[in-house]
Structure formats: structure tokens, C-alpha cells
């Protein structure tokens, strides 16, 4: 892949990830979380970690269960 093409892909991916974080922040705000920006970042990082783990280890229900459990700690009870 040429450098210009690689840069273009990077820009598209970065914009997509920003859109996901903004979406999560909007959901966290609408849910009434005290710190929606922080919660959105944490949820984003859980998702990123889950995606990478699935790529490396394969799809595993235990990974999804752990991600759900971590995300649940961010929600009001």
C-alpha cells in the first residue's frame, strides 16, 4: 500500500473511531451518568480490547461475558 493510501485509510479509521466515541458519550449522557465522557472512553476501550482479543484469540463467549461485566460496572445500579 502506498503511503498516501495508508494515510487515507488511517484518516478514515480515526474518524470512525471518533464517531463511535461520540456516540457512546451521547448514550452515556442520555443515560444520566455523572461522568459521561469518562464512561464513554472506558466503554470504547473495552470494545477496542474485545475486538483485538477476538482477532488474536478467536471469538470466545467468555471474552464477551467479561466485557459485559466490565461495562456493567460503569452503569448506575
C-alpha positions, 0 to 999 in steps of 0.5 A, spaced: 500 500 500 502 506 498 503 511 503 498 516 501 493 510 501 495 508 508 494 515 510 487 515 507 485 509 510 488 511 517 484 518 516 478 514 515 479 509 521 480 515 526 474 518 524 470 512 525 473 511 531 471 518 533 464 517 531 463 511 535 466 515 541 461 520 540 456 516 540 457 512 546 458 519 550 451 521 547 448 514 550 452 515 556 449 522 557 442 520 555 443 515 560 444 520 566 451 518 568 455 523 572 461 522 568 459 521 561 465 522 557 469 518 562 464 512 561 464 513 554 472 512 553 472 506 558 466 503 554 470 504 547 476 501 550 473 495 552 470 494 545 477 496 542 480 490 547 474 485 545 475 486 538 483 485 538 482 479 543 477 476 538 482 477 532 488 474 536 484 469 540 478 467 536 471 469 538 470 466 545 463 467 549 467 468 555 471 474 552 464 477 551 461 475 558 467 479 561 466 485 557 459 485 559 461 485 566 466 490 565 461 495 562 456 493 567 460 496 572 460 503 569 452 503 569 448 506 575 445 500 579 
